[in-house]
């Protein structure tokens, strides 16, 4: 079966939260919409649940009736280009849409008005932010309001994101929040530094009493830690009541993995929820992709690498400044500082999956000996995990 790799992009709303994920399908030459439907069908078991929607973008392959053959989950929204509904031969596709009635998003272009009259209902109307001026976008958002909720695609920076919101768009697909424009601080703030102290104590297997003393200096820190450990994403069969209990049940190595998430939560950035979701997705994705490729004891370190990969944006401190105060293995530091190492290719694959270059995604996965199905499956599981861990 021809390969179908899937990249992702979040939809961010006015509250700076990720409310949906946009998946773009990258089909091999010669691949058909049937191949795309089969690839998606194989992922239904691992599909993210809950309130977040998942937009499906067929990329350069026009949607047709064959694409609807997979059992789309309730939170899936299929993106449709107007040409698919107005071109000669569109009748079969329209009939299939009317029969299955999936959630749809119409890409707005010159043929959109004709597509809106095709007898198909749309939940969303998507505008290309690069195609319209702010004034045009504002007019279109109002004119199309009766037909669907306005969203924007191809939003590349924070200013464009704000322009879309000002025009009346409800959410925009973009990674603009990964690239902070704020002036970086010279050092961690006291709250962040305290978390680092606790992390270092755990990694050095310090006495439980010493770690408890450090945790008690920040009550909120202890509270956040227990919430993470007891979350559904952790999957424990009993509720952890204290740090000492956590050590007994998990051991220091596993606890270090979950403590690492607390450093990311120390951010005061308005985009922290979106950054945190991205870091969690990377962390779980890298951990899952490593299965069978590295020693089992390395899995937690790969998770930590992914979780820490957004620290510079989250904390407003350069990555080298963050790492210089932490007792981390060289393999983690090398990956985070762009020096490669054994974890570097996994982090690069996680980053490439956030782009729109299907060829680069396929090449990076192949470098690790991963098939399209293995990668896509891990990505969906990682997204589901990140959704579950949002506290």
C-alpha positions in Angstrom: 0.0 0.0 0.0 1.4 3.5 -0.9 2.6 5.5 2.1 0.5 8.2 3.7 2.3 10.3 6.2 0.4 12.7 8.4 1.6 16.1 9.8 -0.2 18.2 12.2 -1.0 21.9 13.0 -3.1 23.2 15.9 -6.1 25.5 15.7 -5.7 28.2 18.4 -8.7 30.2 19.7 -9.1 33.7 21.1 -8.2 32.4 24.6 -4.9 31.2 23.2 -5.9 27.5 23.7 -5.7 24.7 21.2 -9.3 23.7 20.4 -8.6 21.4 17.5 -5.8 19.7 15.5 -5.5 19.9 11.8 -4.0 16.8 10.2 -2.6 17.1 6.7 -2.3 13.9 4.6 0.9 13.5 2.5 0.3 10.9 -0.2 2.9 9.1 -2.2 2.9 9.6 -5.9 0.2 7.2 -7.3 -1.6 7.0 -4.0 -5.4 7.5 -4.1 -8.1 8.7 -1.8 -8.8 5.0 -1.0 -5.3 4.7 0.3 -5.9 7.9 2.4 -9.1 6.4 3.7 -7.4 3.2 4.6 -4.6 5.0 6.4 -7.1 7.0 8.5 -9.2 3.9 9.1 -6.2 2.2 10.7 -5.9 5.0 13.2 -9.5 5.1 14.5 -8.5 2.9 17.4 -6.0 5.5 18.6 -8.0 8.5 17.8 -8.1 11.4 20.3 -11.4 11.5 22.2 -13.1 14.3 24.0 -14.1 17.8 22.9 -11.2 18.7 20.6 -12.0 18.4 16.9 -9.7 16.9 14.4 -9.7 18.5 10.9 -8.6 16.3 8.0 -6.8 18.0 5.1 -6.3 15.9 2.0 -3.4 18.0 0.9 -3.0 18.1 -2.9 -5.4 15.2 -3.4 -9.0 16.3 -4.0 -11.6 14.6 -1.8 -14.1 12.3 -3.4 -16.6 9.6 -2.5 -13.9 7.0 -2.0 -12.3 9.1 0.8 -15.5 8.8 2.9 -15.1 5.0 3.1 -13.3 5.1 6.5 -15.4 5.2 9.8 -14.8 8.8 10.7 -15.0 9.5 14.5 -17.6 12.0 15.7 -14.9 14.6 16.3 -13.5 14.4 12.8 -14.1 17.3 10.4 -13.3 16.8 6.7 -11.9 19.8 4.7 -13.5 20.3 1.3 -12.4 22.4 -1.6 -15.3 24.0 -3.6 -14.1 22.4 -6.9 -15.0 19.0 -5.5 -18.6 20.1 -5.3 -19.0 22.1 -8.5 -16.8 20.2 -11.1 -18.5 17.9 -13.6 -19.0 14.5 -12.0 -19.4 16.0 -8.5 -22.9 14.5 -8.1 -21.6 11.2 -6.6 -19.5 13.0 -4.1 -22.4 15.3 -3.1 -24.7 12.3 -2.7 -22.1 10.5 -0.5 -21.8 13.6 1.7 -25.5 13.9 2.0 -25.7 10.2 3.0 -23.0 10.1 5.6 -23.3 13.7 6.8 -19.8 14.2 8.2 -18.7 17.4 9.8 -17.3 19.5 7.0 -15.1 22.6 6.6 -15.3 24.5 3.3 -12.2 26.2 1.9 -13.4 29.6 0.7 -12.3 30.6 -2.8 -13.8 32.0 -6.0 -16.1 28.9 -6.4 -17.3 28.9 -2.8 -20.6 30.6 -3.4 -21.5 27.8 -5.9 -20.4 25.2 -3.5 -22.5 26.6 -0.7 -25.5 26.0 -3.0 -24.7 22.3 -3.6 -27.0 21.0 -0.9 -24.3 20.2 1.6 -24.1 21.6 5.2 -20.8 23.0 6.5 -19.8 23.4 10.1 -16.8 25.6 9.3 -15.7 28.0 6.6 -11.9 28.3 6.3 -10.2 31.4 4.8 -6.6 31.5 3.5 -5.1 34.3 5.6 -2.5 34.9 2.9 -5.1 35.5 0.2 -7.2 38.3 1.7 -6.5 41.7 3.2 -7.7 42.3 6.8 -10.6 44.4 5.4 -11.6 41.6 3.0 -11.3 39.0 5.6 -13.6 41.0 7.9 -16.3 41.3 5.2 -16.1 37.6 4.3 -16.3 36.4 7.9 -19.6 38.4 8.3 -21.0 37.3 4.9 -20.4 33.6 5.5 -21.4 33.5 9.1 -24.8 31.9 8.3 -23.0 29.0 6.6 -20.4 28.1 9.2 -17.9 29.1 11.9 -15.1 31.1 10.5 -11.5 29.8 10.9 -8.3 30.7 9.2 -5.4 28.7 7.7 -1.9 29.7 6.6 -1.3 31.9 9.6 2.4 32.2 10.0 3.0 34.7 12.8 1.5 36.3 15.9 0.5 39.5 14.1 -1.3 37.6 11.4 -3.1 35.6 14.1 -4.3 38.7 15.8 -5.4 40.2 12.5 -7.5 37.2 11.8 -9.1 37.4 15.3 -9.8 41.2 14.8 -11.5 40.3 11.5 -14.0 38.0 13.3 -12.3 34.7 12.7 -12.9 32.3 15.7 -9.6 30.3 15.5 -6.5 30.0 13.3 -4.3 27.1 12.4 -0.7 28.0 13.2 2.5 27.3 15.1 3.2 31.0 15.6 3.3 30.6 19.4 6.5 28.4 19.1 8.5 31.4 18.2 8.5 33.9 21.1 9.3 37.5 20.3 9.8 38.4 23.9 13.2 39.4 25.3 14.7 36.4 27.0 15.4 36.6 30.7 19.0 36.1 31.9 18.0 33.4 34.5 15.2 31.3 35.8 12.7 33.1 38.2 12.5 31.8 41.8 9.6 29.5 41.1 11.3 27.9 38.2 14.6 27.6 40.1 12.8 25.8 42.9 11.4 23.1 40.5 14.9 22.6 39.1 16.2 22.0 42.6 13.6 19.4 43.2 14.3 17.8 39.8 18.0 17.6 40.6 17.4 16.0 44.0 15.2 13.3 42.4 17.7 12.6 39.7 20.5 12.2 42.3 18.3 9.8 44.3 18.4 12.1 47.3 16.8 11.0 50.6 13.0 11.2 50.4 12.9 13.5 53.5 15.1 16.1 51.7 12.9 16.0 48.6 9.8 16.4 50.7 11.3 19.4 52.5 12.1 21.0 49.1 8.5 20.4 47.9 7.0 21.8 51.0 8.6 25.2 50.2 6.1 25.4 47.3 2.7 24.0 48.2 1.4 24.6 44.7 4.3 22.5 43.3 3.3 19.5 45.4 -0.4 20.0 44.4 0.5 20.1 40.7 2.7 17.0 40.9 0.0 14.9 42.6 -2.6 16.1 40.0 -0.3 15.0 37.2 0.4 11.6 38.7 -3.3 11.0 39.4 -4.5 12.1 36.0 -6.0 9.8 33.5 -3.0 10.0 31.3 -0.8 8.3 33.9 -3.1 5.3 34.2 -2.5 4.3 37.8 -4.9 1.9 39.5 -4.7 3.7 42.9 -4.6 7.3 43.9 -1.3 8.7 45.0 -1.6 10.6 48.3 1.8 12.0 48.9 5.3 12.3 47.5 6.5 9.4 49.7 3.7 7.3 48.4 4.6 8.3 44.8 8.2 7.1 45.3 7.0 3.8 46.8 4.7 3.1 43.8 6.8 4.6 41.0 10.4 4.7 42.0 12.7 7.7 41.4 13.2 7.1 37.6 9.5 7.2 36.7 8.9 10.1 39.1 11.6 12.1 37.5 9.8 11.8 34.2 6.6 13.4 35.6 8.4 16.0 37.7 9.9 17.2 34.4 6.4 18.4 33.3 6.2 20.7 36.3 9.0 22.9 34.9 6.9 23.5 31.8 3.9 24.5 33.9 5.9 27.3 35.6 5.4 29.5 32.6 3.4 32.7 32.9 3.2 33.2 29.1 -0.3 33.7 27.7 0.5 31.0 25.1 1.5 28.5 27.8 -1.4 26.1 27.3 -0.7 25.8 23.6 3.1 25.4 24.3 2.5 22.9 27.0 0.2 20.8 24.8 2.9 20.8 22.1 5.6 19.8 24.6 3.4 16.9 25.9 2.7 15.7 22.4 6.4 15.7 21.5 7.3 13.9 24.8 4.8 11.1 24.3 5.5 10.8 20.6 9.3 10.5 21.1 8.7 7.9 23.8 6.4 5.8 21.6 8.6 6.0 18.5 11.6 4.7 20.5 10.0 1.4 21.4 12.2 -1.3 20.0 14.8 1.2 18.7 16.6 2.0 22.0 17.0 0.3 25.3 13.8 0.3 27.5 15.5 2.4 30.2 16.0 5.2 27.6 12.2 5.7 27.0 11.8 8.0 30.0 14.7 10.1 28.8 13.2 10.5 25.4 10.0 11.6 27.1 11.9 14.2 29.1 13.7 15.4 26.0 10.4 16.1 24.2 8.9 17.7 27.3 11.9 20.0 27.7 12.1 20.9 24.0 9.8 23.9 24.5 11.4 25.2 27.7 13.0 28.2 26.1 9.7 29.4 24.7 7.8 28.5 27.9 10.2 30.0 30.4 11.5 32.9 28.4 15.1 31.8 29.1 17.6 30.5 26.5 17.9 26.7 26.4 21.6 26.7 27.4 20.7 28.8 30.5 17.9 26.4 31.4 20.2 23.4 31.1 23.2 24.7 32.8 21.5 24.5 36.2 20.1 21.0 35.7 21.6 17.6 36.2 20.6 16.0 33.0 22.3 13.2 31.0 24.5 14.4 28.1 22.2 12.7 25.6 19.3 14.9 26.6 21.3 18.1 26.5 22.9 17.3 23.1 19.4 16.8 21.6 18.0 20.0 23.1 21.0 22.1 22.1 20.9 20.8 18.5 24.1 18.7 18.8 22.4 15.5 17.6 23.3 12.4 19.7 21.1 9.3 20.0 17.9 11.3 20.9 18.5 14.0 18.2 16.8 12.1 15.3 13.7 11.5 17.4 13.4 15.1 18.4 13.9 16.2 14.7 11.1 13.8 13.6 8.8 15.3 16.2 9.6 18.8 14.9 9.2 17.8 11.2 5.8 16.4 12.0 4.7 19.9 12.9 5.6 21.2 9.4 4.0 20.9 6.0 6.9 19.0 4.2 5.6 15.5 3.6 8.9 14.5 1.9 11.0 15.6 4.9 8.7 13.8 7.2 9.0 10.5 5.3 12.7 10.8 5.1 13.2 11.5 8.8 10.9 8.6 9.7 12.8 6.3 7.3 16.1 7.3 8.9 14.8 5.7 12.1 13.4 2.7 10.2 9.8 3.7 10.9 6.9 3.0 8.6 4.2 5.5 7.9 1.7 3.5 9.9 4.1 3.3 12.9 4.6 7.0 12.8 1.0 7.9 12.3 -0.2 5.6 15.0 2.3 7.0 17.5 1.3 10.6 16.6 -2.4 9.9 17.3 -1.6 8.3 20.6 0.6 11.2 21.5 -2.2 13.7 20.7 -4.7 11.7 22.8 -2.2 11.7 25.7 -1.6 15.4 25.5 -5.4 16.1 25.5 -5.8 13.8 28.6 -3.0 15.5 30.5 -4.3 19.1 30.1 -5.1 20.1 33.7 
